[in-house]
Amino acid sequence: MTKDRAGFSQPSADTDRQVLGERLKEAREYVGLKQDDVAKKLGIPRSALSNIEAGSRKVDAIELAQLAKLYQRPVAWFTGEDPHGASDKVLAEVAHVARAAAALSHQDRQELARFADFLKSRARTKVGSDGR
């Protein structure tokens, strides 16, 4: 019995590689690394990393684990299996806030952190007062 007949769809490996490559590139750019820097850390040619990000080269499990560690993201984020259930929209919003915060002074970032703590405590208070 084939996988199709058993009810399993076979996603396109090319599409999966393309999505993985886009996420890897996005994460690399987010942490501010150049392809040369990442390639050196992985011990691969820069062209190989370029091909990975373009979706034309496979990534082995060890390379993906190294990239995830370097980019400070879980492997599941790159594969589309978000372990925390966070949507891409939420991740994009948080990334936007992080980029904006990076341009602030140290004192302003501390104030932003205090404000975030305030919002979290206010949200807990609302949940508690609702009896939920």
SEDREN-645411 format. One record per residue (C-alpha): x, y, z; residue in three letters. Coordinates in steps of 0.1 Angstrom, whole numbers, plus 2048, in hexadecimal, padded with zeros to 3 digits. Example, Ala and Ser with C-alpha at 12.3 -4.5 7.8 and 13.67 -1.06 7.14 Angstrom:
2
87B7D384Eala;8897F5847ser;
! end
This chain:
132
800800800met;80E8227F7thr;80F84080Elys;7F58517F9asp;7DD8347FBarg;7E3832821ala;7D6856825gly;7F8867827phe;7FF883810ser;822887803gln;82D8AB806pro;8458B77ECser;8698B47F8ala;8728D27E3asp;8578E77F4thr;8628DC816asp;8868E480Farg;87C906802gln;86890E821val;885901837leu;89E916824gly;888936827glu;88593084Darg;8AB92B850leu;8B294A83Dlys;89995E851glu;8A9952872ala;8CC959866arg;8C397C85Cglu;8B098287Ctyr;8CF979891val;8E498F87Agly;8FC97586Dleu;90A97484Alys;90A954835gln;930953837asp;92F95485Dasp;91693785Fval;928922845ala;948925858lys;93791A879lys;9288FC867leu;9488F4854gly;9368F5832ile;93C90B814pro;92892C812arg;91991F7F2ser;90B901804ala;8F991781Dleu;8EC92D801ser;8DE90D7F0asn;8CE902811ile;8BD924815glu;8B29227F0ala;8A39007F6gly;8B98EF7DDser;8CE8DB7F6arg;8C38C3811lys;8CC8CA835val;8D78AD84Aasp;8CB8A986Eala;8EC8B387Dile;8EE8D3868glu;8CA8DC871leu;8D18D7896ala;8F08ED893gln;8DD908881leu;8C190789Aala;8DA90B8B7lys;8EC9278A4leu;8CB93989Ctyr;8BD9338BFgln;89D9238B2arg;88F9008B7pro;8938E889Bval;86E8E489Aala;86A909890trp;87E902870phe;86B8E3868thr;8498F386Dgly;8418DF88Cglu;83F8FC8A5asp;8408EB8C7pro;82F9088D9his;81390C8C0gly;81D9308B9ala;81093D898ser;82794C87Easp;81496D884lys;81D96D8A9val;8419658A0leu;842982887ala;83499A8A0glu;84D9908BBval;8699928A1ala;85E9B5899his;85E9C08BDval;8819B18C2ala;88E9C38A4arg;87F9E48B0ala;88D9DE8D3ala;8B09D88C5ala;8B19FC8BAala;8A8A098DDleu;8C0A148F8ser;8C89FC914his;8B2A1092Cgln;895A10913asp;8989EA90Farg;8979E6934gln;8779FB935glu;8689E6919leu;8709C692Dala;85E9D594Carg;8409DE936phe;83F9BB928ala;8409AD94Casp;8239C5955phe;80E9B9937leu;814995941lys;80A99B965ser;7EB9AF95Aarg;7E1992943ala;7E5979961arg;7D0990977thr;7B499295Dlys;7B396C95Aval;7B3968980gly;797982985ser;78197196Aasp;78395197Egly;79293D961arg;
! end
